[in-house]
Amino acid sequence: MLQRPQEQRKGFRRPTRRAAEVSFGEGEPAVRCVIWDMSDGGARLAVARPLADLPPTFTLVLPNDAKHRKCQVVWTDKRYVGVKFI
């Protein structure tokens, strides 16, 4: 598990508390998540899946906006996963 690093974000992260989904690709069902906060470069997510099972990259789907953001896992802790948008 990648530990949460010291603060290195370049942009301001806005509190969000927004429902979304994590897509892992063809043939695998999407998993629900909550975006706790988000900046232009990344987000902090609570994912309804064991964090140890997350692949290093996945797609974040924002249902109401029909937006998809490719993500790379930067850190995880017991409750959240931090991603950067790639």
C-alpha angles and dihedrals in degrees: 000000000000111000121228107267127218114282108290103150116131098202133055112264113222121211107246117162091193129156116238141148135246115221119200098186142268117349096012120099119242117252125223119243142168121232104220096184137349141194131184089269105040151334147233112238138188105209126199091227132074106277091223088064096056117113117231091254133029141148123264111212119202101200101198093047097039085226123146122199122191107224137197120202111242100171143350134198131178094289112017144041122215117212137183121214114244 
